[in-house]
Amino acid sequence: MTIMEGAAPSRSQAVQRYEEVQGRLPKATFPASSIFKAHLGELTDYIDAFVLDGFGVLNIGDQTVPGAVERVNNLRAAGKQVRVLTNGATMPVTNTLNKYQQWGLHFEASEVVSSRDALARKLAENQTMRWGFSALEESALNILVPDAVLLGDDPAVYESCDGFVLLGTSTWNLDRQDLLQQALFAKPRPVLVGNPDLVAPLPEGLSREPGLFAHALQDAEVAVPEFFGKPFDNAFAIVRESLEGVDPTRIAMVGDTLHTDILGGAQAGWKTVLITGHGLLRGLDVEAAITRSGIRPDFIIPTT
């Protein structure tokens, strides 16, 4: 699948692209079969800690998934621990917390982890490099590194950078992708990816996310990007710190995407729960996608 200007991939195209790049993703083992339930409330006998994806589980764009707020509150009332692990990296996690508070989801700061948090740990290892970011002006890049520059339409900016970070791609386009590719071809430099997702579900369709552009760079053989976030363990490691003492087989990663949520949860040694009614796989042949990829969740439910 190629990246087309102004056109997000369809759901089936996005699933196909995930399958094409699966060899670059972590490996894991999976159950022989899945258990079907109606919603997360029916899993409380199996699970003590629920780690929820954001998009496709709690919300679609700025709209909450029907019943999700009540479900989370009911899980807490049942004595279950609840966390959020999201690949949304464009803004600091405080913005996500504020959004959840407005929806009636009262998470503590330690209960919400984003791929940006994993990226921040990597960037903290070397604060002297000049990093070029695909991001927004309001992305608070100064929190991540002291010498950050937004990548735009000036080739000289790309040339001046010691490395590049694909943080958010809402304003990224093919011209900027081409400038980045040319810069990397002229001089190889590190490429860090703050969001491994290829797409994200919105009410009107799918958005194009940093992972989509990062894999295109690897296809072009100008970089081997380093990813931060699901399905890679660097993000799961942060969540584990807040769940110390919980039996890993009683922790569940809940998400809508096989190649990020389910693969990532499985490689972490957790149970996995695939939601089929709201996110990437909505309207697709879920069993066919599972069979093709070999990525099988422990549980399948239609809604949160």
HELIX and SHEET records of a PDB file:
HELIX    1   1 ARG A   11  GLU A   20  1                                  10    
HELIX    2   2 GLN A   22  ARG A   24  5                                   3    
HELIX    3   3 LEU A   40  LEU A   43  5                                   4    
HELIX    4   4 ALA A   68  ALA A   77  1                                  10    
HELIX    5   5 VAL A   93  TRP A  103  1                                  11    
HELIX    6   6 ALA A  109  GLU A  111  5                                   3    
HELIX    7   7 SER A  115  LEU A  123  1                                   9    
HELIX    8   8 LEU A  141  ILE A  143  5                                   3    
HELIX    9   9 PRO A  155  SER A  160  1                                   6    
HELIX   10  10 LEU A  174  ALA A  186  1                                  13    
HELIX   11  11 PRO A  210  ASP A  219  1                                  10    
HELIX   12  12 ASP A  233  SER A  242  1                                  10    
HELIX   13  13 PRO A  248  ARG A  250  5                                   3    
HELIX   14  14 LEU A  258  ILE A  262  3                                   5    
HELIX   15  15 LEU A  263  GLN A  267  1                                   5    
HELIX   16  16 VAL A  286  SER A  293  1                                   8    
SHEET    1   A 7 ILE A  35  PHE A  36  0                                        
SHEET    2   A 7 PHE A 299  ILE A 301  1                                        
SHEET    3   A 7 LYS A 271  ILE A 275  1                                        
SHEET    4   A 7 ILE A 251  GLY A 255  1                                        
SHEET    5   A 7 ALA A  49  LEU A  52  1                                        
SHEET    6   A 7 GLN A  81  THR A  86  1                                        
SHEET    7   A 7 VAL A 112  SER A 114  1                                        
SHEET    1   B 2 ASN A  59  ILE A  60  0                                        
SHEET    2   B 2 GLN A  63  THR A  64 -1                                        
SHEET    1   C 5 ALA A 148  LEU A 150  0                                        
SHEET    2   C 5 TRP A 131  SER A 134  1                                        
SHEET    3   C 5 GLY A 163  LEU A 166  1                                        
SHEET    4   C 5 VAL A 191  VAL A 193  1                                        
SHEET    5   C 5 GLU A 226  PHE A 227  1                                        
SHEET    1   D 2 VAL A 199  LEU A 202  0                                        
SHEET    2   D 2 GLY A 205  ARG A 208 -1                                        
END                                                                             
